[in-house]
């Protein structure tokens, strides 16, 4: 699957996001190293900090399916990832993230997105 196809899959799944407060629908599609694709969407909550980003939703679904750090190759996202999600991408050791930035589809490594990460 190409990075563009992964991004387009994220665009399609974004329509299922739960965003009644912001109406900002975000989708994510994670490509696992075995070729499987897992999707996620943002899910808002009236207590705003309790919502979940699409990237975290997709990576959580991958974990539920038995995958972990190192098993994830790439992610397509309909928005630039927030700082917290950039740390998640680093911890899961993704090779690349593709998203729309200033009207252009870009692909960045996790290290490019968050050069000074936390590692335990």
C-alpha positions as CSV (number, residue, x, y, z in Angstrom):
1,X,0.0,0.0,0.0
2,X,1.4,3.4,-0.9
3,X,1.5,6.3,1.4
4,X,-1.1,8.1,-0.7
5,X,-3.4,5.1,-0.5
6,X,-2.9,5.0,3.3
7,X,-3.8,8.7,3.5
8,X,-6.9,8.2,1.3
9,X,-8.0,5.4,3.6
10,X,-7.7,7.8,6.5
11,X,-9.8,10.3,4.7
12,X,-12.5,7.7,4.1
13,X,-12.6,6.6,7.8
14,X,-12.7,10.2,9.1
15,X,-16.4,10.3,8.2
16,X,-17.0,7.9,11.1
17,X,-15.3,10.2,13.7
18,X,-17.4,11.3,16.7
19,X,-16.9,15.0,16.9
20,X,-20.1,16.6,18.0
21,X,-18.4,19.6,19.7
22,X,-15.7,20.7,17.2
23,X,-17.1,19.0,14.0
24,X,-13.4,18.4,13.2
25,X,-13.4,14.9,11.8
26,X,-10.0,13.1,11.8
27,X,-9.1,9.7,10.5
28,X,-6.0,7.6,10.7
29,X,-5.0,4.4,8.9
30,X,-2.1,2.3,10.3
31,X,-0.1,0.0,8.0
32,X,1.2,-3.0,9.9
33,X,4.4,-4.7,8.8
34,X,2.4,-7.8,7.8
35,X,0.3,-5.8,5.4
36,X,-2.8,-5.4,7.5
37,X,-4.4,-2.0,7.9
38,X,-6.0,-0.8,11.1
39,X,-8.1,2.3,11.2
40,X,-9.0,4.9,13.9
41,X,-10.9,8.1,14.3
42,X,-11.0,11.0,16.8
43,X,-13.6,10.5,19.5
44,X,-14.6,13.6,21.4
45,X,-16.1,13.9,24.9
46,X,-18.0,16.7,26.6
47,X,-15.1,16.8,29.1
48,X,-12.8,17.9,26.4
49,X,-9.4,16.5,27.6
50,X,-11.0,13.0,27.7
51,X,-11.3,12.8,23.9
52,X,-9.0,10.6,21.9
53,X,-7.0,11.4,18.8
54,X,-7.4,9.3,15.6
55,X,-3.8,8.2,15.8
56,X,-4.1,6.9,19.3
57,X,-7.4,5.2,18.4
58,X,-5.7,3.4,15.4
59,X,-2.6,2.4,17.4
60,X,-4.8,1.2,20.3
61,X,-6.8,-0.9,17.8
62,X,-3.5,-2.4,16.6
63,X,-2.5,-3.2,20.2
64,X,-5.9,-4.9,20.8
65,X,-5.3,-7.0,17.6
66,X,-2.0,-8.2,19.1
67,X,0.5,-5.8,17.6
68,X,3.0,-3.6,19.4
69,X,6.0,-1.3,18.9
70,X,8.0,-2.3,15.9
71,X,5.0,-3.9,14.2
72,X,3.8,-0.7,12.7
73,X,5.3,0.5,9.4
74,X,3.4,3.7,8.6
75,X,0.3,5.8,9.3
76,X,-1.9,8.1,7.1
77,X,-3.6,10.9,9.0
78,X,-6.0,13.6,7.8
79,X,-4.3,16.2,10.1
80,X,-0.9,17.0,11.4
81,X,-0.4,14.9,14.5
82,X,-0.4,16.8,17.9
83,X,2.6,16.6,20.2
84,X,1.2,13.8,22.3
85,X,0.5,11.7,19.2
86,X,4.0,12.4,17.9
87,X,5.4,10.7,21.0
88,X,3.1,7.7,20.4
89,X,4.4,7.4,16.8
90,X,7.9,7.5,18.2
91,X,7.2,4.8,20.8
92,X,5.6,2.5,18.2
93,X,8.7,3.0,16.0
94,X,6.8,4.0,12.8
95,X,8.9,4.5,9.7
96,X,6.8,7.2,8.4
97,X,3.6,9.4,8.8
98,X,1.8,10.9,5.9
99,X,-0.6,13.8,6.3
100,X,-1.8,17.0,4.6
101,X,0.3,20.1,5.5
102,X,-0.5,23.5,4.0
103,X,-2.4,21.8,1.2
104,X,0.4,19.4,0.3
105,X,0.7,15.7,1.2
106,X,3.9,15.2,3.1
107,X,5.6,12.2,4.6
108,X,7.8,12.5,7.7
109,X,9.6,10.1,9.9
110,X,8.7,9.9,13.6
111,X,12.2,11.5,14.4
112,X,11.4,14.4,12.1
113,X,8.1,15.0,13.7
114,X,9.5,14.9,17.2
115,X,13.3,15.2,17.3
116,X,13.6,15.2,21.1
117,X,11.6,12.3,22.4
118,X,11.2,10.5,25.7
119,X,12.6,7.0,25.9
120,X,12.6,4.9,29.1
